[in-house]
Amino acid sequence: MRRSRVHGGPDALGVPRWDFSTNANACGPEPAALAAIRASDLARYPDPGYTALRAELARRHRCTPRRVVVGASASEWILRITGWLARVAPEAAVHAPQPGYADYAHAAGALGLRLVAASRQARLVWHTEPSSPFGTSSPPPATDADALLVIDRAYEPLRLEGDAPPAPPAAWQLWSPNKALGLSGVRGAYAIAPAGAEAIADELDALAPSWPLGADGVALLHAWTQAPTQAWLTASLATLRTWKREQLSLCAELGWSCAPSATPFFVADWRDAPGRVAPVQALAALRERGIKLRDAGSFGLPGRVRLSVQPPAAQRALREAWRSLRNELAKPAR
């Protein structure tokens, strides 16, 4: 039987009318990137070596193009580097943040590698900055000298406050800007290898299928390097800060306890909310009302939800739906 993984976004009921379950930038889609994607030439293959794109990404990160490894998505790249480790060191172990993105552990398990709690015992060490589901920052974990430390920066472009802790010079950096641009449906990612790791970058390139990025993914990443896109992103963060303040106030009104975060998403605990609605029951009832929240039980946080920051209209819908649900449950049984 195929085991499904838990993600936010559309589900068997279709696209939620009000979707708090994904961490995509609610101000998006970014107009220039969307226009570039729509104008991309879907009738032809992209350059299989992604020569121009890698040069653009290298300029952005002030490195050589050889250090840029493109991927079909962050999840594909996670599986690929884990597969590389399984090939060169089949007895090696992997360390993944807990709670954290499930694909790190899934890739290790699928490829027969052990998961370990101690980062110094692992050959491949994952660190998400800022983290998910909490959206907080912490220094990268300590590693052995021969370990690969990969910092997943999926949410760094969406940071609303503070700065990321310094990254060790030997760390790999994984970027997937589709969420920051509000274009989660377009897949595309890249990693920057540390100086001196060019040979591993070459091996990871060799492990990729032909054309891991389609023309739309190339257009997305090209737009990511452009000044107008970055200016839009900066402006969107100001809007998200305002919406986040309003949404935190809403959660307090509903009796939900929210953990601090530096991002436009956060974890809320509604176990002590007035009425004590059962979490599973509440999630299903809200989904029926067109609202989807991310069940944090999949992160090992039962009774809690992760919410992305959404516009005022979505927040009003959440308030009304929660009140409707509470009133419905308060009615005496006949």
C-alpha positions in Angstrom: 0.0 0.0 0.0 1.4 3.4 -0.9 2.1 5.6 2.1 1.0 9.2 1.6 3.0 12.0 3.1 1.4 14.9 4.8 1.7 18.3 3.1 -0.3 21.5 3.0 -2.3 22.8 0.0 -4.9 21.0 -2.2 -6.2 17.7 -1.1 -8.9 15.2 -2.1 -11.5 18.0 -1.6 -9.7 20.2 -4.1 -8.2 23.7 -3.6 -9.2 25.2 -0.2 -11.0 28.5 -0.5 -8.9 29.9 2.4 -5.6 28.1 2.7 -3.6 28.5 5.8 -1.9 25.2 5.4 1.0 26.1 3.1 3.9 28.6 3.7 3.7 30.3 0.3 3.8 34.1 0.3 0.2 35.2 0.5 1.0 38.4 -1.4 1.9 36.4 -4.5 2.2 35.3 -7.2 5.1 37.7 -7.9 4.1 39.4 -11.2 7.4 39.4 -13.0 8.1 35.7 -12.3 4.6 34.8 -13.3 4.9 36.7 -16.6 8.3 35.0 -17.3 6.8 31.6 -16.6 3.8 32.2 -18.9 6.2 33.5 -21.6 8.6 30.5 -21.3 9.1 28.3 -24.4 7.3 25.1 -23.5 7.8 23.7 -27.0 11.5 23.1 -26.5 13.9 21.6 -24.1 15.9 24.0 -21.9 19.7 23.9 -22.1 20.6 20.6 -20.5 23.5 22.2 -18.7 21.6 25.3 -17.6 24.6 27.3 -18.5 23.1 30.8 -18.4 21.0 30.0 -15.3 23.9 28.7 -13.3 25.9 31.7 -14.2 23.1 34.0 -13.0 22.8 32.1 -9.8 26.5 32.1 -9.3 26.6 35.9 -9.6 23.9 36.2 -7.1 25.7 34.0 -4.6 29.2 35.3 -5.5 30.6 31.8 -6.4 31.6 29.9 -9.4 29.0 28.2 -11.6 30.5 24.9 -10.9 29.3 25.2 -7.3 25.7 25.6 -8.4 23.7 22.4 -8.5 20.1 22.7 -9.9 17.3 20.5 -8.8 13.8 19.7 -9.9 12.6 20.8 -6.4 14.0 21.0 -2.9 12.5 17.5 -2.3 14.1 16.1 -5.4 17.5 17.5 -4.4 17.1 16.2 -0.8 16.5 12.7 -2.2 19.5 13.1 -4.6 22.1 14.1 -2.1 20.8 11.4 0.2 21.2 8.9 -2.6 24.7 10.1 -3.2 25.6 9.4 0.4 23.9 5.9 0.3 26.2 5.1 -2.7 29.5 6.4 -1.3 28.9 5.4 2.3 26.0 2.9 2.7 26.6 2.5 6.4 26.4 6.2 7.1 23.8 7.9 9.2 21.6 11.0 8.7 20.6 13.6 11.2 17.4 15.6 10.6 15.8 18.3 12.7 12.9 17.2 14.9 10.3 18.5 14.5 11.0 19.3 10.9 10.3 18.7 7.3 9.5 15.0 6.8 11.3 14.6 3.5 14.8 14.5 5.1 13.9 11.4 7.1 11.8 10.0 4.3 14.8 10.1 1.9 17.0 8.5 4.4 14.6 5.7 5.1 13.8 5.1 1.4 17.6 4.7 0.7 18.3 2.5 3.7 20.2 5.0 5.8 20.0 5.2 9.5 18.6 8.3 11.3 20.5 9.4 14.4 19.6 12.0 17.0 23.2 13.2 17.6 24.5 15.4 14.7 28.1 14.4 15.4 27.2 10.8 14.6 25.9 11.6 11.1 27.6 11.9 7.8 24.7 14.0 6.4 23.3 16.7 8.7 20.2 18.8 7.8 19.4 22.2 9.3 16.5 24.4 8.3 16.9 28.1 8.7 14.4 29.4 9.6 12.9 26.2 10.9 9.6 24.6 10.1 7.1 24.3 11.6 8.1 26.9 14.2 9.7 29.5 12.0 12.5 30.2 14.5 16.3 30.4 14.1 19.1 28.5 15.8 22.8 27.9 15.1 23.6 25.0 12.8 24.3 21.8 14.7 27.9 20.7 15.4 29.2 18.1 12.9 32.3 15.9 12.4 34.9 17.1 9.9 33.9 14.7 7.1 30.1 15.3 7.5 28.0 17.2 4.9 26.0 20.0 6.6 23.1 21.2 4.4 21.2 24.3 5.4 17.8 24.4 3.9 17.0 28.1 3.3 13.5 27.7 1.9 12.1 30.2 4.3 15.0 32.6 4.6 13.5 35.0 1.9 10.4 35.2 4.0 12.1 36.2 7.2 10.2 39.0 8.9 12.6 39.8 11.7 16.1 39.1 12.9 19.1 37.7 11.1 20.1 34.1 10.4 23.0 32.8 12.5 26.3 32.6 10.6 26.7 29.5 8.5 29.9 27.5 8.7 32.1 28.0 5.6 31.8 24.3 4.8 28.0 24.3 4.8 25.9 23.6 1.7 23.0 25.9 1.1 19.7 24.7 -0.5 17.3 27.4 -2.0 13.8 26.9 -3.3 12.3 30.3 -3.9 8.9 29.3 -5.2 7.2 29.7 -1.8 8.7 33.2 -1.4 7.4 34.2 -4.8 3.9 32.7 -4.1 4.4 30.1 -6.9 4.5 26.8 -5.1 3.1 25.0 -8.1 6.2 25.7 -10.1 9.0 23.4 -9.0 12.6 24.4 -9.0 15.5 24.6 -6.6 19.3 24.9 -6.5 22.1 24.3 -4.0 25.3 26.2 -3.5 28.2 23.9 -2.7 30.9 25.2 -0.4 34.3 26.1 -1.8 36.3 23.0 -2.1 33.3 20.7 -2.7 33.2 21.1 -6.5 33.9 17.4 -7.0 30.8 16.4 -5.0 28.8 19.0 -6.9 29.9 17.4 -10.1 28.8 13.9 -8.8 25.4 15.3 -7.8 25.0 16.8 -11.3 25.8 13.4 -12.7 23.1 11.7 -10.6 20.4 14.0 -11.9 18.1 12.9 -14.7 18.2 14.8 -18.0 16.6 18.2 -17.7 15.6 18.1 -14.0 14.3 21.7 -14.5 11.6 22.3 -17.1 11.3 25.6 -18.9 8.9 27.0 -16.3 11.4 26.2 -13.5 14.2 27.9 -15.4 12.0 31.0 -15.8 11.2 31.0 -12.1 14.8 30.8 -11.0 15.9 33.3 -13.7 13.3 35.8 -12.3 14.5 35.1 -8.8 17.8 36.7 -9.7 16.3 39.9 -11.0 16.1 43.2 -9.1 12.4 43.8 -9.7 11.5 40.4 -8.2 13.7 41.1 -5.2 12.1 44.6 -4.8 8.6 43.0 -4.9 9.6 40.5 -2.3 11.0 43.2 0.1 7.7 45.1 -0.3 5.7 42.0 0.4 7.4 41.4 3.7 6.1 44.7 5.0 2.5 43.6 4.1 3.1 40.2 5.7 4.2 41.9 9.0 1.0 43.8 9.2 -1.1 40.7 8.4 0.8 38.7 10.9 0.1 41.2 13.7 -3.6 41.0 12.8 -3.6 37.2 12.6 -1.9 36.8 16.0 -4.6 39.1 17.5 -7.3 36.9 15.9 -5.7 33.8 17.4 -5.6 35.4 20.8 -9.3 36.3 20.4 -10.1 32.6 19.6 -8.2 31.4 22.6 -5.3 29.9 20.7 -1.8 30.1 22.1 0.8 31.0 19.4 4.5 30.2 19.6 6.9 33.0 18.5 8.3 32.9 15.0 10.4 35.1 12.7 8.4 34.1 9.6 4.9 34.5 8.1 3.9 31.2 9.6 3.7 30.0 13.2 2.4 27.1 15.4 -0.8 27.6 17.4 -2.1 25.4 20.2 -5.8 25.3 20.5 -6.1 22.5 23.1 -7.1 24.9 25.8 -9.3 27.1 23.7 -12.8 27.7 25.1 -15.0 24.7 24.3 -12.0 22.4 23.9 -12.9 21.2 20.4 -11.2 18.0 19.5 -8.4 18.9 17.0 -9.2 16.2 14.5 -12.8 17.1 14.6 -12.0 20.8 14.3 -9.7 20.4 11.3 -12.3 18.3 9.4 -15.1 20.8 10.2 -13.0 23.8 9.1 -12.1 22.0 5.9 -15.8 21.5 5.2 -16.2 25.2 5.5 -13.5 25.9 3.0 -10.6 26.5 5.4 -7.5 24.4 5.7 -5.0 24.5 8.5 -1.8 22.3 8.7 -2.2 19.6 11.3 1.1 19.8 13.3 0.6 16.3 14.5 2.6 15.2 11.4 5.5 17.1 13.0 5.1 15.3 16.3 3.0 18.2 17.8 -0.5 16.7 18.4 -3.2 19.2 19.2 -1.4 22.0 17.4 -1.7 23.5 14.0 0.7 25.5 11.8 -0.9 28.6 10.1 0.6 30.7 7.4 -0.2 34.4 7.5 -3.1 35.2 5.2 -4.9 38.4 4.1 -7.7 40.0 6.1 -10.5 38.4 4.1 -9.1 34.9 5.0 -8.7 35.9 8.6 -12.4 37.0 8.7 -13.4 33.7 7.2 -11.5 31.8 9.8 -13.1 33.8 12.6 -16.6 33.2 11.3 -16.0 29.5 10.7 -14.6 29.0 14.2 -17.5 30.8 15.7 -19.9 28.7 13.6 -18.2 25.5 14.6 -18.3 26.5 18.3 -22.0 27.3 18.2 -22.7 24.1 16.4 -20.9 22.0 19.0 -22.6 23.9 21.8 -26.1 22.9 20.7 -27.6 20.2 22.9 -28.0 16.8 21.3 -31.6 16.0 20.5 
